[in-house]
Amino acid sequence: MDKTSKVFRWIDKRYDLGIVEHFAKEKRVPQFKGSFWYYFGGVSLFLFIVQVVTGILLLMYYQPGAQSAYESVRFIVTKVQFGWLIRSIHSWSANLMILSVVIHMFSVYFTKAFRTPRELTWYSGFILLALTLTFGFSGYLLPWNTLSYFATKVGTEIVGVVPIIGKPIMELLRNGSDVTTATLTRFFGLHVAVLPALFTVILGAHLLFIQVQGISEPESWKDLPESKKKHIPFFPNFVLRDILLWLIVLNVLAILAVFFPWELGHKADPFASAPMGIKPEWYFLFMFQSLKFFPAKLAMIDGEVFGISLFGIAGLLWFLVPLWDSKTSKGKRNKIINYVGIGVVLYIIILTVIGAR
């Protein structure tokens, strides 16, 4: 008997792993043309793990503060062995994680996996998307370079125009009336402590919902007999395919980090004027570009306030998709939801491209 079997028997004798083994073997995953999209949930989880590991390594050298943040990051990328690689992997994995989570969200939307009884899975997933975007926003300021400083200033100013609650939220984010060292310290605390704790709790609940209810079957299977439905075992078939995709993503990360290392830029100078053409990161670009199209005033309402209010309402409606995905009078699902999803995807892509150019 090999050592692996002995270890398994030793643990099994104390914790009864047979229950877990039985659950893993009985769990099945639907296999159809669109089953590829199921893997983006696992890819998002993998990239989050990469974020945690590389973030811990960077945390060993990073020092928050207007006089130390930029210098500590420069020390990491120039003096620490493979520091530049770890920072590049952390930055690239953050962007790929946001992309993966967005793709996962739309795949769930179009496969109607948010419908009963999986409403809580959708709600928790939406919160994870919001936290992922907040991760990106808070981490962007930490190098304290020119671009991150002024992008954060513009981003928090946009939040500040929201009626009534906007200014208090802006001051809460900035830890004052302007972007200063206090802002950097607050963003650092959010990025390395508050957000990871919240994300881990919500992620645990999200994964629990999935494990208890299983992976959803496509809508087209509802009228099919069980004999015509194809499934693969979750373990080891689906897990091994997931791991294979993780390895591919890891290779993509390595290539991006090596051949396109993340630039540090110049140290932020709060007294300097903002550089021309300042833009947020790509995942906020479609909103930023949209606000440019609103006139200064719309029926006595500030155009920017009107635009932000629209995005707020749109976000709330997207969160409540399981509630407004209603049936028609004949008992059939309203297909307008598909056209809404396609319209949202096209809108985001087109506005992002326009903003980038």
Backbone torsions as a table, in degrees:
resi	resn	phi	psi	omega
1	MET	NA	128.3	-178.3
2	ASP	-75.5	170.1	-176.1
3	LYS	-66.3	-33.4	179.8
4	THR	-61.7	-43.2	179.2
5	SER	-64.9	-38.7	178.8
6	LYS	-64.3	-43.1	178.5
7	VAL	-63.1	-42.8	179.6
8	PHE	-61.4	-44.7	-179.4
9	ARG	-65.6	-36.6	179.9
10	TRP	-64.4	-43.9	179.1
11	ILE	-71.0	-41.6	-178.1
12	ASP	-61.0	-36.9	-179.2
13	LYS	-64.2	-29.4	-176.1
14	ARG	-97.7	-30.4	-174.1
15	TYR	-123.0	4.5	176.7
16	ASP	52.5	66.4	-179.6
17	LEU	-71.5	-7.5	179.6
18	GLY	-60.5	-32.5	178.8
19	ILE	-65.2	-44.7	178.8
20	VAL	-65.2	-42.8	179.9
21	GLU	-62.3	-42.8	179.6
22	HIS	-64.2	-42.4	179.6
23	PHE	-62.4	-43.1	-178.5
24	ALA	-65.2	-37.7	-178.1
25	LYS	-75.2	-32.9	-178.5
26	GLU	-79.5	-25.2	-177.3
27	LYS	-69.4	132.8	-178.2
28	ARG	-127.5	155.9	-178.6
29	VAL	-121.6	128.9	178.4
30	PRO	-59.7	140.0	-180.0
31	GLN	-119.1	112.5	179.4
32	PHE	-153.2	-174.2	-174.0
33	LYS	-60.5	-35.7	-177.4
34	GLY	-95.2	11.1	-176.2
35	SER	-67.9	-16.0	177.9
36	PHE	-58.4	-34.1	-176.9
37	TRP	-66.7	-20.1	178.4
38	TYR	-61.7	-26.6	-172.0
39	TYR	-76.2	-14.4	-177.5
40	PHE	-70.9	-23.3	172.9
41	GLY	-64.3	-44.1	177.6
42	GLY	-66.8	-37.5	178.0
43	VAL	-63.5	-41.4	178.1
44	SER	-61.2	-42.0	178.2
45	LEU	-63.1	-42.7	179.3
46	PHE	-62.0	-44.3	-179.7
47	LEU	-67.0	-31.4	174.6
48	PHE	-65.3	-40.6	177.2
49	ILE	-62.1	-42.2	176.9
50	VAL	-60.5	-41.8	178.2
51	GLN	-59.8	-43.4	-178.8
52	VAL	-65.4	-47.1	-177.1
53	VAL	-64.3	-50.7	-179.2
54	THR	-68.0	-33.6	178.2
55	GLY	-64.2	-39.5	177.6
56	ILE	-64.2	-41.1	178.8
57	LEU	-64.2	-41.4	178.5
58	LEU	-68.2	-32.8	-178.2
59	LEU	-64.2	-23.2	179.6
60	MET	-66.7	-21.7	-177.2
61	TYR	-119.2	-20.9	-174.8
62	TYR	-72.0	139.4	178.1
63	GLN	-129.1	109.3	-179.7
64	PRO	-68.1	145.1	-179.7
65	GLY	141.5	145.1	-178.1
66	ALA	-60.7	-29.8	-177.6
67	GLN	-95.6	-7.7	-174.7
68	SER	-125.9	-22.1	-174.5
69	ALA	-62.3	-54.8	-178.0
70	TYR	-61.7	-43.5	-178.6
71	GLU	-64.0	-37.9	-179.8
72	SER	-68.8	-37.9	177.2
73	VAL	-67.9	-40.4	177.1
74	ARG	-62.9	-37.7	176.4
75	PHE	-62.9	-39.9	180.0
76	ILE	-62.1	-45.4	-173.4
77	VAL	-82.7	-14.9	-177.4
78	THR	-113.1	-29.9	-173.9
79	LYS	-111.7	-37.9	-177.7
80	VAL	-73.6	134.1	-178.9
81	GLN	-63.9	122.9	-177.3
82	PHE	62.7	15.6	178.7
83	GLY	-62.2	-40.7	178.8
84	TRP	-61.3	-35.5	-178.9
85	LEU	-70.7	-43.8	180.0
86	ILE	-63.0	-41.8	179.6
87	ARG	-65.9	-40.9	179.2
88	SER	-65.1	-41.6	177.9
89	ILE	-63.5	-41.1	179.3
90	HIS	-62.4	-44.0	-178.1
91	SER	-70.1	-45.1	-179.5
92	TRP	-67.7	-39.6	179.8
93	SER	-66.6	-31.3	176.2
94	ALA	-62.9	-45.5	179.5
95	ASN	-67.8	-41.4	179.1
96	LEU	-68.1	-32.9	177.8
97	MET	-64.6	-44.2	178.2
98	ILE	-61.6	-44.0	178.4
99	LEU	-61.6	-43.8	-178.8
100	SER	-65.2	-41.8	179.7
101	VAL	-65.1	-40.2	179.0
102	VAL	-64.5	-44.6	178.1
103	ILE	-62.2	-42.2	178.6
104	HIS	-61.1	-41.6	179.7
105	MET	-62.3	-46.4	-178.7
106	PHE	-69.1	-32.9	177.3
107	SER	-65.9	-39.4	175.8
108	VAL	-64.7	-40.1	-179.4
109	TYR	-62.9	-50.0	-174.5
110	PHE	-75.5	-24.6	175.5
111	THR	-88.0	1.3	177.6
112	LYS	59.5	33.8	-179.5
113	ALA	-77.2	1.4	178.9
114	PHE	-90.6	-5.6	-175.4
115	ARG	-75.1	165.6	-178.6
116	THR	-48.9	130.2	12.1
117	PRO	-103.9	28.3	-171.3
118	ARG	-105.9	27.1	-180.0
119	GLU	-61.4	-43.0	-178.2
120	LEU	-65.6	-31.0	176.2
121	THR	-63.9	-41.4	177.9
122	TRP	-65.2	-46.8	-178.2
123	TYR	-61.9	-45.0	179.2
124	SER	-66.7	-35.4	176.9
125	GLY	-65.7	-38.6	177.7
126	PHE	-64.1	-41.8	178.2
127	ILE	-63.4	-38.5	177.5
128	LEU	-63.8	-38.3	176.3
129	LEU	-62.5	-44.9	179.0
130	ALA	-61.7	-41.5	178.8
131	LEU	-67.3	-35.9	177.9
132	THR	-63.2	-43.8	177.2
133	LEU	-64.8	-36.6	177.3
134	THR	-67.4	-37.0	173.1
135	PHE	-54.9	-49.3	-178.6
136	GLY	-62.3	-41.1	-178.2
137	PHE	-68.5	-43.7	-177.7
138	SER	-71.8	-37.4	-178.9
139	GLY	-74.2	-20.8	-177.4
140	TYR	-64.0	-31.1	-176.5
141	LEU	-80.8	-22.9	-168.9
142	LEU	-57.6	-34.9	176.3
143	PRO	-67.5	-16.5	178.7
144	TRP	56.0	45.5	173.9
145	ASN	-100.1	175.1	-173.4
146	THR	-59.0	-47.5	-176.7
147	LEU	-64.3	-45.4	-177.6
148	SER	-67.4	-36.4	-179.3
149	TYR	-63.7	-52.2	-176.1
150	PHE	-74.1	-30.4	175.9
151	ALA	-66.1	-38.5	177.4
152	THR	-67.3	-38.6	178.9
153	LYS	-63.3	-45.4	179.2
154	VAL	-65.5	-43.1	-178.4
155	GLY	-62.1	-43.3	179.5
156	THR	-72.3	-29.4	175.7
157	GLU	-66.1	-37.1	177.9
158	ILE	-63.3	-41.7	176.7
159	VAL	-61.9	-36.4	-175.9
160	GLY	-67.0	-18.4	-178.3
161	VAL	-82.9	-7.8	178.0
162	VAL	-64.0	131.2	-177.7
163	PRO	-58.7	142.5	173.4
164	ILE	67.8	-64.0	-173.9
165	ILE	-90.3	-12.1	-173.6
166	GLY	-61.8	-51.2	-177.2
167	LYS	-64.6	-44.5	175.6
168	PRO	-59.4	-38.5	178.4
169	ILE	-66.6	-41.2	178.5
170	MET	-60.7	-45.7	180.0
171	GLU	-68.1	-31.0	176.3
172	LEU	-67.8	-43.2	178.7
173	LEU	-65.7	-45.1	-177.2
174	ARG	-77.7	-14.3	-174.3
175	ASN	59.7	39.2	-177.9
176	GLY	153.9	-167.9	-177.8
177	SER	-87.2	-15.7	-177.9
178	ASP	-136.8	166.7	177.3
179	VAL	-79.2	111.4	-176.5
180	THR	-135.5	-169.3	175.1
181	THR	-58.3	-35.1	178.2
182	ALA	-62.4	-36.1	176.7
183	THR	-65.0	-45.1	179.9
184	LEU	-60.0	-43.9	179.1
185	THR	-63.3	-41.1	179.2
186	ARG	-66.0	-44.8	178.6
187	PHE	-63.1	-37.2	177.8
188	PHE	-62.8	-45.6	178.3
189	GLY	-62.4	-41.7	177.2
190	LEU	-62.3	-44.1	-172.4
191	HIS	-70.9	-36.8	-173.1
192	VAL	-103.9	-10.3	-176.7
193	ALA	-129.0	-62.0	-172.6
194	VAL	-66.1	-52.7	-177.2
195	LEU	-64.6	-45.2	176.8
196	PRO	-58.8	-39.0	179.5
197	ALA	-65.1	-47.6	178.6
198	LEU	-62.8	-44.3	-177.8
199	PHE	-61.7	-42.5	-178.6
200	THR	-64.1	-41.7	179.5
201	VAL	-64.9	-49.2	-179.6
202	ILE	-66.0	-38.3	178.2
203	LEU	-63.3	-41.0	177.6
204	GLY	-60.1	-43.6	178.2
205	ALA	-65.2	-42.0	-180.0
206	HIS	-60.4	-46.4	179.8
207	LEU	-67.2	-35.7	177.8
208	LEU	-63.9	-43.6	178.3
209	PHE	-59.0	-42.6	-178.2
210	ILE	-66.0	-43.1	-177.8
211	GLN	-67.5	-37.8	-178.5
212	VAL	-71.8	-43.8	-175.6
213	GLN	-91.3	-15.6	-177.4
214	GLY	80.4	170.3	178.9
215	ILE	-80.1	134.6	-173.8
216	SER	-66.9	147.9	175.4
217	GLU	-91.2	152.0	179.8
218	PRO	-63.7	153.3	-178.8
219	GLU	-59.3	-32.4	-177.2
220	SER	-68.1	-12.4	-178.4
221	TRP	-87.1	-6.7	-171.2
222	LYS	-62.3	-33.2	-178.1
223	ASP	-101.1	4.8	-179.4
224	LEU	-87.0	144.2	173.6
225	PRO	-70.4	155.7	-177.2
226	GLU	-58.4	-30.6	-177.8
227	SER	-65.9	-23.1	-177.9
228	LYS	-97.7	-1.0	178.1
229	LYS	-90.9	128.7	-179.1
230	LYS	-101.4	132.6	177.9
231	HIS	-132.8	157.6	170.8
232	ILE	-123.6	148.5	178.0
233	PRO	-62.1	139.2	177.1
234	PHE	-62.1	-42.4	177.4
235	PHE	-124.8	127.0	6.3
236	PRO	-97.0	-7.9	-169.8
237	ASN	-58.5	-57.5	-176.6
238	PHE	-67.0	-40.2	-178.8
239	VAL	-62.5	-42.6	-179.7
240	LEU	-66.2	-38.7	176.6
241	ARG	-65.5	-38.6	177.3
242	ASP	-61.9	-44.9	-179.9
243	ILE	-64.6	-38.2	177.1
244	LEU	-60.5	-42.7	178.1
245	LEU	-66.6	-35.2	175.9
246	TRP	-60.5	-42.1	179.3
247	LEU	-64.8	-37.9	177.5
248	ILE	-64.7	-43.9	178.5
249	VAL	-63.2	-39.2	177.9
250	LEU	-62.2	-39.2	176.5
251	ASN	-65.8	-41.0	177.1
252	VAL	-61.6	-42.5	177.9
253	LEU	-60.2	-45.0	-178.8
254	ALA	-62.8	-42.3	179.6
255	ILE	-63.7	-46.4	179.5
256	LEU	-62.7	-42.5	-177.5
257	ALA	-67.4	-37.2	-177.3
258	VAL	-78.2	-46.6	-174.3
259	PHE	-90.2	-19.9	177.9
260	PHE	-132.5	65.5	-177.9
261	PRO	-61.2	144.0	-176.8
262	TRP	-69.9	125.5	-176.8
263	GLU	-75.8	148.9	179.1
264	LEU	-90.6	-34.6	-179.2
265	GLY	75.6	-162.7	-178.5
266	HIS	-101.6	153.2	-179.4
267	LYS	-64.7	141.5	-179.0
268	ALA	-67.1	140.1	175.1
269	ASP	-125.2	101.4	-176.8
270	PRO	-58.7	-22.1	-177.8
271	PHE	-89.8	-8.2	179.1
272	ALA	-82.3	160.2	177.1
273	SER	-78.6	151.7	-178.7
274	ALA	-65.6	138.0	178.7
275	PRO	-65.6	154.6	-179.5
276	MET	-68.0	145.5	174.7
277	GLY	68.7	31.4	180.0
278	ILE	-64.2	132.5	-177.5
279	LYS	-136.9	153.0	174.2
280	PRO	-77.7	178.4	175.5
281	GLU	-66.1	162.4	-171.0
282	TRP	-57.5	-31.6	-176.1
283	TYR	-75.4	-11.4	173.2
284	PHE	-110.0	-0.2	-171.2
285	LEU	-66.5	-37.0	-178.1
286	PHE	-66.2	-35.1	176.7
287	MET	-71.0	-42.3	179.4
288	PHE	-61.0	-42.9	-179.8
289	GLN	-69.5	-35.5	179.8
290	SER	-62.5	-40.3	-178.3
291	LEU	-63.5	-24.7	179.1
292	LYS	-69.6	-24.1	-176.5
293	PHE	-83.9	-12.2	179.7
294	PHE	-81.2	137.4	177.5
295	PRO	-69.0	168.3	-178.1
296	ALA	-60.9	-37.9	-179.6
297	LYS	-132.6	140.6	175.8
298	LEU	-133.9	101.9	-179.7
299	ALA	52.1	53.7	177.2
300	MET	69.5	9.6	178.5
301	ILE	-112.5	137.5	177.6
302	ASP	-60.0	132.2	-176.1
303	GLY	-58.9	-39.4	179.9
304	GLU	-66.6	-39.6	177.4
305	VAL	-63.7	-42.2	179.3
306	PHE	-61.6	-44.1	-179.2
307	GLY	-64.6	-44.8	179.9
308	ILE	-64.9	-37.8	177.9
309	SER	-63.0	-40.6	177.9
310	LEU	-62.2	-43.5	178.4
311	PHE	-64.1	-36.7	177.4
312	GLY	-63.7	-44.0	178.4
313	ILE	-65.6	-42.5	179.4
314	ALA	-61.7	-42.4	178.3
315	GLY	-62.8	-40.4	178.1
316	LEU	-65.0	-42.6	178.4
317	LEU	-63.8	-38.1	179.0
318	TRP	-66.5	-38.7	177.3
319	PHE	-62.5	-35.9	-176.1
320	LEU	-95.2	22.5	-179.8
321	VAL	-51.2	-44.3	180.0
322	PRO	-58.5	-22.0	-179.2
323	LEU	-84.8	-38.8	-177.8
324	TRP	-95.4	2.6	172.5
325	ASP	-81.2	73.1	-171.9
326	SER	-91.4	168.2	176.4
327	LYS	-93.4	154.4	176.6
328	THR	-79.4	177.3	-179.3
329	SER	-63.2	-22.0	179.8
330	LYS	-91.6	5.2	176.6
331	GLY	88.8	-0.1	-179.9
332	LYS	-92.4	151.9	179.0
333	ARG	-69.5	141.8	179.0
334	ASN	-72.3	117.9	-175.9
335	LYS	-76.7	-3.7	-179.9
336	ILE	-62.6	-22.3	-179.5
337	ILE	-62.1	-33.1	177.5
338	ASN	-66.3	-42.4	-179.6
339	TYR	-68.0	-34.9	176.0
340	VAL	-62.5	-45.9	179.8
341	GLY	-62.3	-44.4	178.6
342	ILE	-62.8	-41.2	179.0
343	GLY	-62.7	-41.3	179.4
344	VAL	-64.5	-44.2	-180.0
345	VAL	-61.5	-48.0	-179.8
346	LEU	-62.9	-40.2	-179.6
347	TYR	-61.8	-47.5	-179.1
348	ILE	-62.6	-45.0	-177.7
349	ILE	-64.3	-49.3	-176.1
350	ILE	-63.4	-46.5	-178.7
351	LEU	-67.7	-32.8	177.1
352	THR	-67.5	-42.8	179.0
353	VAL	-63.5	-44.7	179.0
354	ILE	-61.6	-44.0	179.4
355	GLY	-64.3	-37.6	-179.6
356	ALA	-69.2	-31.5	-177.6
357	ARG	-86.2	NA	NA
